[in-house]
């Protein structure tokens, strides 16, 4: 769970920098991709947990 929170915080920070600094829109794109990967990681982890519990 700590990895999820760290990746989420990193995505938010990159998004803020990407929006506020001119010429750094690629950081916003990286933040969006990181957020998608983070949500995917959480989905896989919760699915594996349900499989082990059930």
N, CA, C and O atoms as a Tripos MOL2 file, in Angstrom:
@<TRIPOS>MOLECULE
protein
  216   215    54     0     0
PROTEIN
NO_CHARGES

@<TRIPOS>ATOM
      1 N           0.8160   -1.1930    0.0000 N.3       1 UNK1
      2 CA          0.0000    0.0000    0.0000 C.3       1 UNK1
      3 C           0.8640    1.2620    0.0000 C.2       1 UNK1
      4 O           0.4770    2.2900   -0.5560 O.2       1 UNK1
      5 N           2.0220    1.1740    0.6220 N.am      2 UNK2
      6 CA          2.8990    2.3430    0.6720 C.3       2 UNK2
      7 C           3.4070    2.6910   -0.7280 C.2       2 UNK2
      8 O           3.5790    3.8650   -1.0560 O.2       2 UNK2
      9 N           3.6460    1.6640   -1.5530 N.am      3 UNK3
     10 CA          4.0860    1.9120   -2.9250 C.3       3 UNK3
     11 C           3.0060    2.6530   -3.7130 C.2       3 UNK3
     12 O           3.3150    3.5570   -4.4890 O.2       3 UNK3
     13 N           1.7530    2.2760   -3.5180 N.am      4 UNK4
     14 CA          0.6460    2.9640   -4.1820 C.3       4 UNK4
     15 C           0.6050    4.4280   -3.7920 C.2       4 UNK4
     16 O           0.4480    5.2930   -4.6540 O.2       4 UNK4
     17 N           0.7430    4.7160   -2.5200 N.am      5 UNK5
     18 CA          0.6810    6.1040   -2.0530 C.3       5 UNK5
     19 C           1.8680    6.9360   -2.5420 C.2       5 UNK5
     20 O           1.7120    8.1090   -2.8800 O.2       5 UNK5
     21 N           3.0420    6.3290   -2.5780 N.am      6 UNK6
     22 CA          4.2280    7.0400   -3.0710 C.3       6 UNK6
     23 C           4.0810    7.3580   -4.5620 C.2       6 UNK6
     24 O           4.3810    8.4710   -4.9930 O.2       6 UNK6
     25 N           3.6230    6.3900   -5.3390 N.am      7 UNK7
     26 CA          3.4240    6.6200   -6.7680 C.3       7 UNK7
     27 C           2.3240    7.6400   -7.0270 C.2       7 UNK7
     28 O           2.4210    8.4370   -7.9600 O.2       7 UNK7
     29 N           1.2850    7.6190   -6.2110 N.am      8 UNK8
     30 CA          0.2140    8.5980   -6.3430 C.3       8 UNK8
     31 C           0.7180   10.0020   -6.0360 C.2       8 UNK8
     32 O           0.3950   10.9440   -6.7600 O.2       8 UNK8
     33 N           1.4960   10.1540   -4.9830 N.am      9 UNK9
     34 CA          2.0550   11.4620   -4.6380 C.3       9 UNK9
     35 C           3.0070   11.9500   -5.7350 C.2       9 UNK9
     36 O           3.0080   13.1330   -6.0750 O.2       9 UNK9
     37 N           3.8060   11.0490   -6.2820 N.am     10 UNK10
     38 CA          4.7150   11.4150   -7.3570 C.3      10 UNK10
     39 C           3.9580   11.8730   -8.5990 C.2      10 UNK10
     40 O           4.3660   12.8280   -9.2600 O.2      10 UNK10
     41 N           2.8660   11.1990   -8.9150 N.am     11 UNK11
     42 CA          2.0540   11.5920  -10.0660 C.3      11 UNK11
     43 C           1.4510   12.9750   -9.8640 C.2      11 UNK11
     44 O           1.4030   13.7710  -10.8010 O.2      11 UNK11
     45 N           0.9960   13.2650   -8.6680 N.am     12 UNK12
     46 CA          0.4100   14.5770   -8.3800 C.3      12 UNK12
     47 C           1.4650   15.6740   -8.4880 C.2      12 UNK12
     48 O           1.2080   16.7310   -9.0640 O.2      12 UNK12
     49 N           2.6380   15.4270   -7.9400 N.am     13 UNK13
     50 CA          3.7060   16.4290   -7.9970 C.3      13 UNK13
     51 C           4.1370   16.6810   -9.4420 C.2      13 UNK13
     52 O           4.3130   17.8310   -9.8430 O.2      13 UNK13
     53 N           4.3080   15.6250  -10.2170 N.am     14 UNK14
     54 CA          4.6820   15.7910  -11.6230 C.3      14 UNK14
     55 C           3.6040   16.5340  -12.4070 C.2      14 UNK14
     56 O           3.9120   17.3470  -13.2780 O.2      14 UNK14
     57 N           2.3510   16.2540  -12.0980 N.am     15 UNK15
     58 CA          1.2620   16.9380  -12.7850 C.3      15 UNK15
     59 C           1.2590   18.4270  -12.4640 C.2      15 UNK15
     60 O           1.0600   19.2520  -13.3550 O.2      15 UNK15
     61 N           1.4740   18.7730  -11.2160 N.am     16 UNK16
     62 CA          1.5000   20.1840  -10.8180 C.3      16 UNK16
     63 C           2.6580   20.9050  -11.5030 C.2      16 UNK16
     64 O           2.4840   22.0120  -12.0110 O.2      16 UNK16
     65 N           3.8260   20.2920  -11.5200 N.am     17 UNK17
     66 CA          4.9770   20.9010  -12.1910 C.3      17 UNK17
     67 C           4.7280   21.0050  -13.6860 C.2      17 UNK17
     68 O           5.0530   22.0220  -14.2990 O.2      17 UNK17
     69 N           4.1600   19.9730  -14.2770 N.am     18 UNK18
     70 CA          3.8990   19.9700  -15.7070 C.3      18 UNK18
     71 C           2.9060   21.0330  -16.1370 C.2      18 UNK18
     72 O           3.0070   21.5670  -17.2410 O.2      18 UNK18
     73 N           1.9530   21.3440  -15.2820 N.am     19 UNK19
     74 CA          0.9570   22.3610  -15.6050 C.3      19 UNK19
     75 C           1.5010   23.7600  -15.3680 C.2      19 UNK19
     76 O           1.2220   24.6720  -16.1470 O.2      19 UNK19
     77 N           2.2630   23.9390  -14.3200 N.am     20 UNK20
     78 CA          2.6520   25.2950  -13.9310 C.3      20 UNK20
     79 C           3.9110   25.8260  -14.6330 C.2      20 UNK20
     80 O           4.0470   27.0380  -14.7960 O.2      20 UNK20
     81 N           4.8170   24.9640  -15.0430 N.am     21 UNK21
     82 CA          6.0570   25.4140  -15.6700 C.3      21 UNK21
     83 C           5.9000   25.3500  -17.1880 C.2      21 UNK21
     84 O           5.5210   24.3180  -17.7420 O.2      21 UNK21
     85 N           6.1920   26.4480  -17.8380 N.am     22 UNK22
     86 CA          6.0540   26.5010  -19.2880 C.3      22 UNK22
     87 C           7.0980   25.6020  -19.9570 C.2      22 UNK22
     88 O           8.2730   25.6210  -19.5880 O.2      22 UNK22
     89 N           6.6640   24.8290  -20.9300 N.am     23 UNK23
     90 CA          7.5630   23.9350  -21.6470 C.3      23 UNK23
     91 C           7.7550   22.5870  -20.9780 C.2      23 UNK23
     92 O           8.5990   21.8020  -21.4110 O.2      23 UNK23
     93 N           7.0070   22.3040  -19.9520 N.am     24 UNK24
     94 CA          7.1550   21.0330  -19.2400 C.3      24 UNK24
     95 C           5.8870   20.1780  -19.3310 C.2      24 UNK24
     96 O           5.5630   19.4450  -18.3970 O.2      24 UNK24
     97 N           5.1800   20.2710  -20.4430 N.am     25 UNK25
     98 CA          3.9510   19.5060  -20.5830 C.3      25 UNK25
     99 C           4.2160   18.0060  -20.6290 C.2      25 UNK25
    100 O           3.3280   17.2060  -20.3340 O.2      25 UNK25
    101 N           5.4310   17.6260  -20.9970 N.am     26 UNK26
    102 CA          5.7400   16.1990  -21.0150 C.3      26 UNK26
    103 C           5.6770   15.6100  -19.5990 C.2      26 UNK26
    104 O           5.4030   14.4200  -19.4400 O.2      26 UNK26
    105 N           5.9270   16.4280  -18.5750 N.am     27 UNK27
    106 CA          5.7970   15.9360  -17.2040 C.3      27 UNK27
    107 C           4.3410   15.6210  -16.8730 C.2      27 UNK27
    108 O           4.0520   14.6820  -16.1320 O.2      27 UNK27
    109 N           3.4330   16.4130  -17.4270 N.am     28 UNK28
    110 CA          2.0130   16.1270  -17.2280 C.3      28 UNK28
    111 C           1.6500   14.7970  -17.8740 C.2      28 UNK28
    112 O           0.9030   14.0080  -17.2950 O.2      28 UNK28
    113 N           2.1730   14.5460  -19.0650 N.am     29 UNK29
    114 CA          1.9100   13.2720  -19.7430 C.3      29 UNK29
    115 C           2.4870   12.1070  -18.9390 C.2      29 UNK29
    116 O           1.8420   11.0660  -18.8100 O.2      29 UNK29
    117 N           3.6770   12.2730  -18.4070 N.am     30 UNK30
    118 CA          4.2860   11.2260  -17.5810 C.3      30 UNK30
    119 C           3.4570   10.9960  -16.3230 C.2      30 UNK30
    120 O           3.2890    9.8570  -15.8870 O.2      30 UNK30
    121 N           2.9440   12.0670  -15.7440 N.am     31 UNK31
    122 CA          2.1210   11.9460  -14.5380 C.3      31 UNK31
    123 C           0.8430   11.1700  -14.8230 C.2      31 UNK31
    124 O           0.4210   10.3470  -14.0110 O.2      31 UNK31
    125 N           0.2310   11.4280  -15.9620 N.am     32 UNK32
    126 CA         -0.9960   10.7040  -16.3210 C.3      32 UNK32
    127 C          -0.6930    9.2290  -16.5290 C.2      32 UNK32
    128 O          -1.4440    8.3710  -16.0630 O.2      32 UNK32
    129 N           0.3940    8.9250  -17.2210 N.am     33 UNK33
    130 CA          0.7730    7.5230  -17.4230 C.3      33 UNK33
    131 C           1.1040    6.8350  -16.0990 C.2      33 UNK33
    132 O           0.7530    5.6740  -15.8930 O.2      33 UNK33
    133 N           1.7700    7.5480  -15.2180 N.am     34 UNK34
    134 CA          2.0920    6.9980  -13.9020 C.3      34 UNK34
    135 C           0.8280    6.7490  -13.0950 C.2      34 UNK34
    136 O           0.7360    5.7470  -12.3850 O.2      34 UNK34
    137 N          -0.1340    7.6360  -13.1920 N.am     35 UNK35
    138 CA         -1.3980    7.4570  -12.4850 C.3      35 UNK35
    139 C          -2.1460    6.2360  -13.0220 C.2      35 UNK35
    140 O          -2.7080    5.4650  -12.2440 O.2      35 UNK35
    141 N          -2.1570    6.0540  -14.3350 N.am     36 UNK36
    142 CA         -2.8080    4.8780  -14.9240 C.3      36 UNK36
    143 C          -2.1150    3.5950  -14.4730 C.2      36 UNK36
    144 O          -2.7800    2.6170  -14.1300 O.2      36 UNK36
    145 N          -0.7930    3.5970  -14.4710 N.am     37 UNK37
    146 CA         -0.0480    2.4240  -14.0110 C.3      37 UNK37
    147 C          -0.3070    2.1430  -12.5390 C.2      37 UNK37
    148 O          -0.3800    0.9840  -12.1300 O.2      37 UNK37
    149 N          -0.4450    3.1870  -11.7490 N.am     38 UNK38
    150 CA         -0.6940    3.0530  -10.3220 C.3      38 UNK38
    151 C          -2.0660    2.4370  -10.0550 C.2      38 UNK38
    152 O          -2.2090    1.5650   -9.1980 O.2      38 UNK38
    153 N          -3.0510    2.8890  -10.7830 N.am     39 UNK39
    154 CA         -4.3990    2.3280  -10.6240 C.3      39 UNK39
    155 C          -4.4090    0.8680  -11.0960 C.2      39 UNK39
    156 O          -5.0700    0.0280  -10.4870 O.2      39 UNK39
    157 N          -3.6890    0.5680  -12.1620 N.am     40 UNK40
    158 CA         -3.5780   -0.8140  -12.6210 C.3      40 UNK40
    159 C          -2.9020   -1.7050  -11.5840 C.2      40 UNK40
    160 O          -3.3260   -2.8380  -11.3540 O.2      40 UNK40
    161 N          -1.8590   -1.1890  -10.9690 N.am     41 UNK41
    162 CA         -1.1640   -1.9320   -9.9110 C.3      41 UNK41
    163 C          -2.1100   -2.2290   -8.7500 C.2      41 UNK41
    164 O          -2.1160   -3.3360   -8.2100 O.2      41 UNK41
    165 N          -2.9060   -1.2360   -8.3730 N.am     42 UNK42
    166 CA         -3.8550   -1.4250   -7.2720 C.3      42 UNK42
    167 C          -4.9110   -2.4560   -7.6470 C.2      42 UNK42
    168 O          -5.2950   -3.2710   -6.8070 O.2      42 UNK42
    169 N          -5.3850   -2.4410   -8.8760 N.am     43 UNK43
    170 CA         -6.3960   -3.4030   -9.3190 C.3      43 UNK43
    171 C          -5.8430   -4.8320   -9.3100 C.2      43 UNK43
    172 O          -6.5130   -5.7570   -8.8500 O.2      43 UNK43
    173 N          -4.6310   -5.0060   -9.8160 N.am     44 UNK44
    174 CA         -4.0220   -6.3380   -9.8350 C.3      44 UNK44
    175 C          -3.7760   -6.8300   -8.4180 C.2      44 UNK44
    176 O          -4.0230   -7.9940   -8.1020 O.2      44 UNK44
    177 N          -3.2940   -5.9470   -7.5790 N.am     45 UNK45
    178 CA         -3.0100   -6.3460   -6.1940 C.3      45 UNK45
    179 C          -4.2880   -6.7470   -5.4500 C.2      45 UNK45
    180 O          -4.2930   -7.7300   -4.7090 O.2      45 UNK45
    181 N          -5.3610   -5.9930   -5.6450 N.am     46 UNK46
    182 CA         -6.6030   -6.3320   -4.9550 C.3      46 UNK46
    183 C          -7.2150   -7.6060   -5.5270 C.2      46 UNK46
    184 O          -7.8280   -8.3740   -4.7870 O.2      46 UNK46
    185 N          -7.0620   -7.8480   -6.8330 N.am     47 UNK47
    186 CA         -7.5740   -9.0830   -7.4280 C.3      47 UNK47
    187 C          -6.8100  -10.2930   -6.8990 C.2      47 UNK47
    188 O          -7.4040  -11.3360   -6.6250 O.2      47 UNK47
    189 N          -5.4950  -10.1520   -6.7570 N.am     48 UNK48
    190 CA         -4.7110  -11.2610   -6.2120 C.3      48 UNK48
    191 C          -5.0520  -11.5200   -4.7550 C.2      48 UNK48
    192 O          -5.0640  -12.6660   -4.3050 O.2      48 UNK48
    193 N          -5.3250  -10.4630   -4.0290 N.am     49 UNK49
    194 CA         -5.7030  -10.6330   -2.6260 C.3      49 UNK49
    195 C          -7.0390  -11.3540   -2.4900 C.2      49 UNK49
    196 O          -7.2030  -12.2110   -1.6210 O.2      49 UNK49
    197 N          -8.0000  -10.9990   -3.3580 N.am     50 UNK50
    198 CA         -9.2930  -11.6600   -3.3210 C.3      50 UNK50
    199 C          -9.1560  -13.1330   -3.6860 C.2      50 UNK50
    200 O          -9.8420  -13.9820   -3.1170 O.2      50 UNK50
    201 N          -8.2760  -13.4360   -4.6260 N.am     51 UNK51
    202 CA         -8.0960  -14.8210   -5.0470 C.3      51 UNK51
    203 C          -7.5080  -15.6540   -3.9070 C.2      51 UNK51
    204 O          -7.9100  -16.8000   -3.7060 O.2      51 UNK51
    205 N          -6.5600  -15.0860   -3.1610 N.am     52 UNK52
    206 CA         -5.9320  -15.8220   -2.0590 C.3      52 UNK52
    207 C          -6.9080  -15.9830   -0.8950 C.2      52 UNK52
    208 O          -6.8740  -17.0070   -0.2130 O.2      52 UNK52
    209 N          -7.7720  -15.0030   -0.6520 N.am     53 UNK53
    210 CA         -8.7070  -15.0650    0.4640 C.3      53 UNK53
    211 C          -9.8660  -16.0180    0.1570 C.2      53 UNK53
    212 O         -10.4040  -16.6630    1.0570 O.2      53 UNK53
    213 N         -10.2380  -16.0980   -1.1090 N.am     54 UNK54
    214 CA        -11.4290  -16.8720   -1.4760 C.3      54 UNK54
    215 C         -11.0910  -18.2420   -1.8360 C.2      54 UNK54
    216 O         -11.9770  -19.0280   -2.1710 O.2      54 UNK54
@<TRIPOS>BOND
     1     1     2 1
     2     2     3 1
     3     3     4 2
     4     3     5 am
     5     5     6 1
     6     6     7 1
     7     7     8 2
     8     7     9 am
     9     9    10 1
    10    10    11 1
    11    11    12 2
    12    11    13 am
    13    13    14 1
    14    14    15 1
    15    15    16 2
    16    15    17 am
    17    17    18 1
    18    18    19 1
    19    19    20 2
    20    19    21 am
    21    21    22 1
    22    22    23 1
    23    23    24 2
    24    23    25 am
    25    25    26 1
    26    26    27 1
    27    27    28 2
    28    27    29 am
    29    29    30 1
    30    30    31 1
    31    31    32 2
    32    31    33 am
    33    33    34 1
    34    34    35 1
    35    35    36 2
    36    35    37 am
    37    37    38 1
    38    38    39 1
    39    39    40 2
    40    39    41 am
    41    41    42 1
    42    42    43 1
    43    43    44 2
    44    43    45 am
    45    45    46 1
    46    46    47 1
    47    47    48 2
    48    47    49 am
    49    49    50 1
    50    50    51 1
    51    51    52 2
    52    51    53 am
    53    53    54 1
    54    54    55 1
    55    55    56 2
    56    55    57 am
    57    57    58 1
    58    58    59 1
    59    59    60 2
    60    59    61 am
    61    61    62 1
    62    62    63 1
    63    63    64 2
    64    63    65 am
    65    65    66 1
    66    66    67 1
    67    67    68 2
    68    67    69 am
    69    69    70 1
    70    70    71 1
    71    71    72 2
    72    71    73 am
    73    73    74 1
    74    74    75 1
    75    75    76 2
    76    75    77 am
    77    77    78 1
    78    78    79 1
    79    79    80 2
    80    79    81 am
    81    81    82 1
    82    82    83 1
    83    83    84 2
    84    83    85 am
    85    85    86 1
    86    86    87 1
    87    87    88 2
    88    87    89 am
    89    89    90 1
    90    90    91 1
    91    91    92 2
    92    91    93 am
    93    93    94 1
    94    94    95 1
    95    95    96 2
    96    95    97 am
    97    97    98 1
    98    98    99 1
    99    99   100 2
   100    99   101 am
   101   101   102 1
   102   102   103 1
   103   103   104 2
   104   103   105 am
   105   105   106 1
   106   106   107 1
   107   107   108 2
   108   107   109 am
   109   109   110 1
   110   110   111 1
   111   111   112 2
   112   111   113 am
   113   113   114 1
   114   114   115 1
   115   115   116 2
   116   115   117 am
   117   117   118 1
   118   118   119 1
   119   119   120 2
   120   119   121 am
   121   121   122 1
   122   122   123 1
   123   123   124 2
   124   123   125 am
   125   125   126 1
   126   126   127 1
   127   127   128 2
   128   127   129 am
   129   129   130 1
   130   130   131 1
   131   131   132 2
   132   131   133 am
   133   133   134 1
   134   134   135 1
   135   135   136 2
   136   135   137 am
   137   137   138 1
   138   138   139 1
   139   139   140 2
   140   139   141 am
   141   141   142 1
   142   142   143 1
   143   143   144 2
   144   143   145 am
   145   145   146 1
   146   146   147 1
   147   147   148 2
   148   147   149 am
   149   149   150 1
   150   150   151 1
   151   151   152 2
   152   151   153 am
   153   153   154 1
   154   154   155 1
   155   155   156 2
   156   155   157 am
   157   157   158 1
   158   158   159 1
   159   159   160 2
   160   159   161 am
   161   161   162 1
   162   162   163 1
   163   163   164 2
   164   163   165 am
   165   165   166 1
   166   166   167 1
   167   167   168 2
   168   167   169 am
   169   169   170 1
   170   170   171 1
   171   171   172 2
   172   171   173 am
   173   173   174 1
   174   174   175 1
   175   175   176 2
   176   175   177 am
   177   177   178 1
   178   178   179 1
   179   179   180 2
   180   179   181 am
   181   181   182 1
   182   182   183 1
   183   183   184 2
   184   183   185 am
   185   185   186 1
   186   186   187 1
   187   187   188 2
   188   187   189 am
   189   189   190 1
   190   190   191 1
   191   191   192 2
   192   191   193 am
   193   193   194 1
   194   194   195 1
   195   195   196 2
   196   195   197 am
   197   197   198 1
   198   198   199 1
   199   199   200 2
   200   199   201 am
   201   201   202 1
   202   202   203 1
   203   203   204 2
   204   203   205 am
   205   205   206 1
   206   206   207 1
   207   207   208 2
   208   207   209 am
   209   209   210 1
   210   210   211 1
   211   211   212 2
   212   211   213 am
   213   213   214 1
   214   214   215 1
   215   215   216 2
@<TRIPOS>SUBSTRUCTURE
     1 UNK1         2 RESIDUE 1 A UNK
     2 UNK2         6 RESIDUE 1 A UNK
     3 UNK3        10 RESIDUE 1 A UNK
     4 UNK4        14 RESIDUE 1 A UNK
     5 UNK5        18 RESIDUE 1 A UNK
     6 UNK6        22 RESIDUE 1 A UNK
     7 UNK7        26 RESIDUE 1 A UNK
     8 UNK8        30 RESIDUE 1 A UNK
     9 UNK9        34 RESIDUE 1 A UNK
    10 UNK10       38 RESIDUE 1 A UNK
    11 UNK11       42 RESIDUE 1 A UNK
    12 UNK12       46 RESIDUE 1 A UNK
    13 UNK13       50 RESIDUE 1 A UNK
    14 UNK14       54 RESIDUE 1 A UNK
    15 UNK15       58 RESIDUE 1 A UNK
    16 UNK16       62 RESIDUE 1 A UNK
    17 UNK17       66 RESIDUE 1 A UNK
    18 UNK18       70 RESIDUE 1 A UNK
    19 UNK19       74 RESIDUE 1 A UNK
    20 UNK20       78 RESIDUE 1 A UNK
    21 UNK21       82 RESIDUE 1 A UNK
    22 UNK22       86 RESIDUE 1 A UNK
    23 UNK23       90 RESIDUE 1 A UNK
    24 UNK24       94 RESIDUE 1 A UNK
    25 UNK25       98 RESIDUE 1 A UNK
    26 UNK26      102 RESIDUE 1 A UNK
    27 UNK27      106 RESIDUE 1 A UNK
    28 UNK28      110 RESIDUE 1 A UNK
    29 UNK29      114 RESIDUE 1 A UNK
    30 UNK30      118 RESIDUE 1 A UNK
    31 UNK31      122 RESIDUE 1 A UNK
    32 UNK32      126 RESIDUE 1 A UNK
    33 UNK33      130 RESIDUE 1 A UNK
    34 UNK34      134 RESIDUE 1 A UNK
    35 UNK35      138 RESIDUE 1 A UNK
    36 UNK36      142 RESIDUE 1 A UNK
    37 UNK37      146 RESIDUE 1 A UNK
    38 UNK38      150 RESIDUE 1 A UNK
    39 UNK39      154 RESIDUE 1 A UNK
    40 UNK40      158 RESIDUE 1 A UNK
    41 UNK41      162 RESIDUE 1 A UNK
    42 UNK42      166 RESIDUE 1 A UNK
    43 UNK43      170 RESIDUE 1 A UNK
    44 UNK44      174 RESIDUE 1 A UNK
    45 UNK45      178 RESIDUE 1 A UNK
    46 UNK46      182 RESIDUE 1 A UNK
    47 UNK47      186 RESIDUE 1 A UNK
    48 UNK48      190 RESIDUE 1 A UNK
    49 UNK49      194 RESIDUE 1 A UNK
    50 UNK50      198 RESIDUE 1 A UNK
    51 UNK51      202 RESIDUE 1 A UNK
    52 UNK52      206 RESIDUE 1 A UNK
    53 UNK53      210 RESIDUE 1 A UNK
    54 UNK54      214 RESIDUE 1 A UNK
